Amino acid sequence: MAKTPDTYELIYGYVHCIGRTVYSAGFAESRQTAEEWVHRHRETNGSQLAAPKEDPVRWCPVRHCHMKRQRPWVDCRPAVSQATTS
């Protein structure tokens, strides 16, 4: 998808004792579509978004870490264009 000024990146992640992770779930072509995605995933507590294998929620060595049971946060942000000039 070509990134236009109205393109938004759909993001999610987790908060850990070692910091906050951020992952891209794709792009939306408008702010309205992005906000609908955020609202839909907040209603389901992000249950449809799987933590990547490299996320600390999967490998944390703390046996009873309460952070392992969390749901991801979801949000959107304007997509940054990687335009170059000659």
C-alpha positions as CSV (number, residue, x, y, z in Angstrom):
1,M,0.0,0.0,0.0
2,A,1.3,3.4,-0.9
3,K,1.6,5.6,2.2
4,T,-0.4,8.8,1.7
5,P,-0.9,11.7,4.2
6,D,-4.1,9.9,5.3
7,T,-2.4,6.5,5.9
8,Y,-2.3,5.3,9.5
9,E,-0.2,2.5,10.9
10,L,-2.1,0.1,13.2
11,I,0.0,-0.8,16.2
12,Y,-0.1,-2.9,19.3
13,G,2.2,-4.1,22.0
14,Y,2.8,-5.0,25.6
15,V,4.2,-3.4,28.7
16,H,6.9,-5.4,30.4
17,C,9.2,-5.0,33.3
18,I,12.0,-4.5,30.8
19,G,10.1,-1.9,28.7
20,R,7.4,-1.5,26.2
21,T,7.1,-3.4,22.9
22,V,5.5,-2.0,19.7
23,Y,4.5,-4.1,16.7
24,S,2.8,-3.1,13.4
25,A,-0.4,-4.8,12.5
26,G,-0.6,-3.2,9.1
27,F,-1.9,0.1,7.7
28,A,-5.3,1.7,7.2
29,E,-6.2,4.1,4.3
30,S,-8.0,6.6,6.5
31,R,-8.1,7.9,10.1
32,Q,-11.7,6.6,10.4
33,T,-10.7,3.1,9.4
34,A,-7.8,3.1,11.8
35,E,-9.9,4.3,14.7
36,E,-12.5,1.6,13.9
37,W,-9.7,-1.0,14.0
38,V,-8.5,0.4,17.4
39,H,-12.1,0.4,18.8
40,R,-12.8,-3.1,17.6
41,H,-9.6,-4.5,19.2
42,R,-10.1,-2.6,22.4
43,E,-13.6,-4.1,22.7
44,T,-12.1,-7.6,22.5
45,N,-9.1,-6.7,24.7
46,G,-6.8,-7.5,21.7
47,S,-7.6,-11.2,22.0
48,Q,-7.2,-11.5,18.2
49,L,-3.6,-10.2,18.2
50,A,-0.9,-12.8,19.0
51,A,2.3,-11.8,20.7
52,P,5.3,-12.6,18.4
53,K,7.7,-15.3,19.5
54,E,10.4,-12.7,20.3
55,D,8.1,-10.8,22.7
56,P,9.1,-11.0,26.4
57,V,5.6,-12.1,27.3
58,R,6.6,-15.4,25.7
59,W,10.1,-15.9,27.1
60,C,10.1,-14.0,30.4
61,P,12.0,-16.2,32.9
62,V,10.1,-15.0,35.9
63,R,7.9,-17.9,36.9
64,H,4.9,-16.0,38.3
65,C,5.3,-12.8,36.2
66,H,1.9,-11.1,36.3
67,M,2.7,-9.4,33.0
68,K,2.4,-12.8,31.1
69,R,-1.4,-12.6,31.4
70,Q,-1.9,-9.2,29.9
71,R,-3.7,-8.3,26.8
72,P,-2.0,-6.0,24.2
73,W,-2.6,-2.3,24.0
74,V,-3.7,-1.1,20.6
75,D,-3.5,2.3,18.9
76,C,-2.8,4.0,15.6
77,R,-0.4,6.6,14.4
78,P,0.1,8.5,11.1
79,A,2.3,6.5,8.8
80,V,5.7,8.0,8.1
81,S,6.6,8.2,4.4
82,Q,10.0,7.0,3.4
83,A,10.2,9.4,0.4
84,T,13.6,10.2,-0.9
85,T,14.7,13.0,-3.2
86,S,17.3,12.9,-6.0
